[in-house]
Amino acid sequence: MTSNQTRTAIVTGASKGIGAAIARRLARDGVAVIVNYARGRAEAEALVRTIEADGGKAIAVQADIADPAGMALLFEVGEKTFGGIDILVNNAGIMKLSPLAQTDDASFHTQIAINLGGVFRGMREGARRLRDGGHIINFSSSVVGLYQPGYGVYAATKAGVEAMTHILAKELGARRITVNAVAPGPIETALFTDGKSEAQIEAIGKMIPLGRLGQPDDIAGVVSFLAGPDSGWVNGQIIRANGGVV
């Protein structure tokens, strides 16, 4: 990559929530963004128009990261459109909560396919195709280590992501590619609020030392740091951006 070449990022699950905030922030940082979506075409295209209106570069690309061909497609489109990929943000994920005894096989396999399999394939493709000096930013969750009832399968997928993050950071160090993960706490998005009452949401917010739920832009700022030059010595780390929840 030359000094005047625009950096390019793939952000999975970027049509809404945290992913959309990350895409907007990276675009403001001067990064060209591949806005990945699985089903939210209208939202993804609207986000691209917003980024372009603000002077940034972005394209929306549909790909299912649970499909083995999905990540390869994102890299192929990015390489053809922008010349190469420098940043991969493995943000896409789903959360289905239930006690282990009540978790059916379909729920288990779906979470494994997206949360763990999708990130694995992203990391594998990134390890093969990311430009030297790039950044891989995975998404874990602060539920890892809290061991809350109902989160068994979800937390297990994120623990797997953390393990692969530590290992790939060592494998790619010689190419100056950093590999880190962000582990958000409760963020005020549909992924967190769906299925919870207002009283439950308010109670969780009060449990956070900073006294509020996180916002998507809180996480986008952390990703911006990990994708930028100031994080050059940060590698193989799990950043628990959670307002102090321990």
N, C-alpha and C positions, 0 to 999 in steps of 0.2 A: 504493500500500500504506500503510495506516495504522499508527501506532506500535504498536498492540496486536494487529495481525493476524499470525497464524502464517505464517511463511515455509514455502514448499513446494518440495521438490526431486524431480526425476526422476533416478533412478540406473539406467542401463542395465546389463544383465548382472549383476543384484544378487542372484541366488539363491545364490551361493557365492563363495568366494575374496575377492579384493579388493573386489568390488562389495558383498558382504554386510557386510564390515567397514565400508565407507563408509556404507551405509544405517544400520547400528547407531550409528555415531558421530554422524551428522547428527541422528538421532532423539534421541540424548542431548543434543545441542545445542539441542533444542527445535524442530527442523524436521520438518514432516510429509513423509513419504517415499512416493513411488510406486516400489515395488520391481518393476522390470521383469525379466521372464524370457522365454526363448524356449521351453525345454522343461522346465526344472526346477520344475514347479508345486509339488510337495510341499515342496521346499526353500524356495521363495519364501513359501509360506503359513506354513511353520514359522517363518521369520524374522519375518514380520508378527506372529505370535502372541507371539514373544519381545519384540519392540519394544513391543507393546501391554501385555504383562505388566509391562514396566519403566516404564509410564506414557506412552509415546510414541504417535504417530499414524502409521499406515502402511496402505497397501493394495497388494496384488499384482496386477500387470497383465501379461497375456501379450501380447507383440508382437515380431515379428521385425524387427529394425532393418535387415536386408538388403532388406526389402520396402518400397517407396516409401511405403506407407500406414502403416507401423509407428510412426514418430515422431509423425505427426499424431494417431494414436490415443492415444498416451501423453499428449499435451498436452490432448486433448479430455477424457479421463477425469480428469486432474488439475484442469482448470478446472471441470468439473462437480462434483467432489468437494470441492475445497478453495478454489475461487474464482480460482485463478491459479497461475502457476509463477514462482518466483524464482531457482531454481538448477537447472542442467542439468549432470549428470555423465555424459559420454560415455565410459563405462568398458568396455562390451562389446567383445570382440575375440577373435580366434582366431590361433593360430600354427602353421603347417605348415612345418617346416624340411626343406630339401633343396637340393643344389647347383642352380644355375640350369639347367644342362644336363639335369637329371633332374626338373625341375618341370613337371608337366603343366598343361594349360590349366584343368582343373577346379579344381585347387588355387589357381592364380593368380586366377581369377575369384571364387572364394569369399572369399579374403582381401581382395580389392579391394572386394567387395560389403559385407562386414561392417566391416572395419577402417577403410576410407576412405569408402566410400559411406554406411555407417551414421552415421559421425561427420559427414560433410557434411550429410546430411539433418537430423541433430540440430541442427547449427549453424544451418542455414537456418530450421528451425522455431523455434528459440530466438530468432533475430534478429527474427522476425516476431511472436512471441507472449510472450516473456519480459517480465515487468514491469520498468519502468525501475529502475535501481539493482541489477539482478540479477547473476548470475555464471554463466558457462559455463566448465566445467572439462573439458578433453579429456584423453585418455590417449595418450601417445606411448610411447617405450621408450628406455632408455639404449643399446640396440643401434644407434640412429642415431648415426653418427659413429665407431662401433667397426669397422664394415665386416667383420664376421666371416663366414667361409664358411658357407653354408647358410642365412643369414638374408636373402638378397637381396630376395625379394618382401615378406616381413614388414617389414623395415626400410624398404623403399620406401613401404609404406602409411603407416608412422608418420612418415616424413619429410614426406609429403603433409599429414598432420594438423598437423605443426608449422608448415608454410607457411600453411595456412588459419587457424591460431590467430593468428599475427602479423597477418594481414590483417584478420580480423574484429574484432580488438581495436581497430584504427584506425577501422573502419566503425561500431562501436557506441559509441565513446567519448562522443559527444554525449548519449547516453542513460544515461550512468554505468553501463553494463554492462561488467564486466571479463571478459576472455577469456584464459585461461591454460591451460597443459597440464602435466601431471605425467608425467615419464618415469622410471618405476621401473627399478631394476636387478634382479638375481635375487631374486625373492620366492618364498617356500616355499609355493607353491600347485600344484595339479595341472597348470595351464598350463605351469609351469616344470619340474616334476619328471617328468611323464609322458615315457617314452622314454629316461630317463637312469638309469644305474646308481647305486648308493649311492656307489661310488668317485668317479664323475663329479661328483655333487652335493657330496660332501665337498671335492673338489679346487677346485670353483668357490667354495665358501664360504671357503676358505683364501686365495683370490686377492683377496678383498674387504678393503680396509684395516681396516675395523672387525671383521673376523674372523668374520663370520656372514652367513647369508642374511637378507634382509629378511623381515618378517612383514606380513600384510595390515594390521594396525593401524598399522604405520609409515607406510603410504601413506594410510590413512584420516585420520591426524593432519594430513598436508599438505593434503588436500582440505578438511578442516574449517577450516584457516587460510584457504585461498583462497576459501571460501564465506562467511567471516565478516567482521566489520567491521574487523579489524586488517589486512586485506589490501587496503584501499581504494585504495592507491597502487601496487599491483602489477597490471600489465596488460600483456598481450602477451608473457608470459614462459614459458619452458620450465624447469620445476623438475626437475632431475635428482636424484631421491631414490634413491641407489644405494650408499650406504655408502662412497663415495669412489672408485668405479670410474671410470677415465678412459681 
